[in-house]
Each structure stands twice: as C-alpha cells, then as structure tokens.
Amino acid sequence: MRSPKLNDLPEPPKGKIGWPWTEESTPLQHLTPAGREWPRITIITPSFNQGAFIEETIRSVLLQGYPNLAYLIFDGGSTDNTVEIIKKYSPWLTYWVSEPDGGQSDAINRGLNMASGEFATWINSDDLLCKNALVDHASHVGFETQTVYVGICLYIDFNGVILSSHHGRVHSLEDLVRIGTIWRSGGNIVQPEVLFPLGLALSVGGLDRDNHFTMDYELWGKFFLAGAKFQYTDVPFGMFRSYPNQKTQNGLKQTQSLLNSAVKLATLSHCSEQVRKEILADLDAYKEQYSKHYWRGTGRLAKIGLPPIIVNPIRRIRAMLQKDAR
C-alpha cells in the first residue's frame, strides 16, 4: 500500500491542527536509489475503547509517506466510537476487525501472524508515529536482517503536547535485566520507538499472550536471546502518550510483571553463573526496596513505618465499622 496524501483522508475534527491532522510526512520516492522496492513494513494497532485517541493514531500511520506499508487494526470489540472511526479510514487499511479477543498481546500476535514484509512494529491506539518516522529511518538508517532498531520516543500528554524525549541505553540482555541501574534509571526501551524484523518476531514466538503488562519488555529479551543486534538510530520515531488511568500507570502490577519477566530472562541468559546469581540478587533487592516504597504510599500508618502485619488488621476493622455505620 502506498501511503495516502493528506487530501485523500477525511477532514480532521474541528480545531485539530498540526501533525497528523493538517500535516503529512515528506513522501519517499516509489523505488530505492538502487531501483528496488522499499522493504515492506507492517504496522499493527491493537485497540479497545480508545475512541478519544485512535483517529490520531491512524492518521499518524497512514500519513507516513512510505511507499510499501501494510496497516492492520485489531479492535477487541469496542463499545465507544472506535469502530465508527476505523470504518471512516477503512479504504486505506490493509485489514481491520472488531471482535472480542484475548487482550492486547493476543491482538498483536494475530497481527504478526497476518503481517507481510520484512519489518514490523505495533503502535497502540493511544500512541503515535512521529512525522517522517519511516521516511527518515529508510533514508538515513536502512534495513538489516537480525537488527532491531530503536529510535527516539517523544512523551506526550493527553492532548498531544510534547513533554520530553527519550533515548534508551539497553545494549545487551544483561543491560535489559538490570532493572534498578538501567531500565528504571532512564535506560529503558519505549515500545513506540522500536522497529523490528518480522521474521525475528515470528521465530521467537511473538508475545506471551498471558503477559498483559510487560509483553514488550519480554519480547526485547527474546530478541537478545535469539542473537539480534539492537541499533540506536537517533530518529524521532514514536510518541508515547502518558495520562492518568492508563494501564502503565498501575505501578504495582507493572513492577511485579517486570520483575517476573526479568527473572525469567536472566535464568535463560547465556551469562556466567556468577553473573546470573548477581543479577537475581539485584532483582530480589529491587523487589524488596520497591515493595517498601510502595507500602509507604498506601496510607498514613504505613507512611510512619508500621508494617502490614499491624496496619492491615486495623484497616479491616475500620472498614467493617464504616460499613456498619452506613
């Protein structure tokens, strides 16, 4: 599919301007300088009840100006206006469906198995691709097999205002599982900034469909275990929207899932037994430290240092008294 032009798409909602409402990417020539087709890239968007954002997501993909693009949307049976928006853009979609699924990871896996071409990624229905992301990558970086490309991610707020930019610094599986010193110290890889070989993703089995919080983190680990090279491109590639009530804001579940995935990956790593023991000890220490920090934020009694064994019975009694009072 050749990317549509701005004038091909439906008019943006009133008051919406800028990327990707009234701006488009600079289109690439149909063929590479060597006279060949550009490698096909498949973009997958999993979605569920994100009508407030999905139109912006769709336009950010369609307006990439990339001449060999496949775009698949897997909606989990939304009950808001999501399907109405998808239908509006259906003439430019490679495939879309709206039906109950097994969650985000399941939807992405379905997309990977249906995808075609050499490279792929997914863009969640509240995130975006940057203007010129695919064009700049193709023009200045290129495509190599067994190479996972990591660009720059821009953090945006609910309204799409840019808050900050992010550069990852994970270069090995050992880096990936260093949660305290690297991943949670600004070195993490943000999913919308990644472009990966489709064949690589399929060869490692795609995402763990039962992992609903850190499926991307676990996939990066599978890539390292498969011997992939991670290349940082300095190309502004994806936009990650940060706002209250999104899944990634659930700090406790996110951290528990992250640590579980890290332990699994560290156990599978090819490092020495001494290094593995050190990593697992670091993960245990981080878990204990985080648990204490999280507990202190759960209420006044916890904040002053009382342990759960004392506070939880008090909370249960208080809840019962409040219930009887009603």
HELIX and SHEET records of a PDB file:
HELIX    1   1 LEU A    6  ASP A    8  5                                   3    
HELIX    2   2 ILE A   54  LEU A   62  1                                   9    
HELIX    3   3 THR A   82  TYR A   89  1                                   8    
HELIX    4   4 SER A   90  TRP A   92  5                                   3    
HELIX    5   5 GLN A  104  MET A  114  1                                  11    
HELIX    6   6 ALA A  133  HIS A  140  1                                   8    
HELIX    7   7 LEU A  173  LEU A  176  1                                   4    
HELIX    8   8 TRP A  183  SER A  185  5                                   3    
HELIX    9   9 GLN A  191  GLU A  193  5                                   3    
HELIX   10  10 LEU A  198  SER A  203  1                                   6    
HELIX   11  11 MET A  215  LEU A  225  1                                  11    
HELIX   12  12 LYS A  247  GLN A  249  5                                   3    
HELIX   13  13 GLY A  251  LEU A  268  1                                  18    
HELIX   14  14 GLU A  273  ARG A  296  1                                  24    
HELIX   15  15 ARG A  300  LYS A  303  1                                   4    
HELIX   16  16 PRO A  308  ALA A  325  1                                  18    
SHEET    1   A 7 TYR A  95  SER A  98  0                                        
SHEET    2   A 7 LEU A  69  ASP A  75  1                                        
SHEET    3   A 7 ILE A  41  SER A  47  1                                        
SHEET    4   A 7 PHE A 119  TRP A 122  1                                        
SHEET    5   A 7 VAL A 194  PRO A 197 -1                                        
SHEET    6   A 7 THR A 147  ILE A 156 -1                                        
SHEET    7   A 7 ILE A 162  HIS A 166 -1                                        
SHEET    1   B 8 TYR A  95  SER A  98  0                                        
SHEET    2   B 8 LEU A  69  ASP A  75  1                                        
SHEET    3   B 8 ILE A  41  SER A  47  1                                        
SHEET    4   B 8 PHE A 119  TRP A 122  1                                        
SHEET    5   B 8 VAL A 194  PRO A 197 -1                                        
SHEET    6   B 8 THR A 147  ILE A 156 -1                                        
SHEET    7   B 8 LYS A 229  ARG A 241  1                                        
SHEET    8   B 8 LEU A 128  LEU A 129 -1                                        
END                                                                             
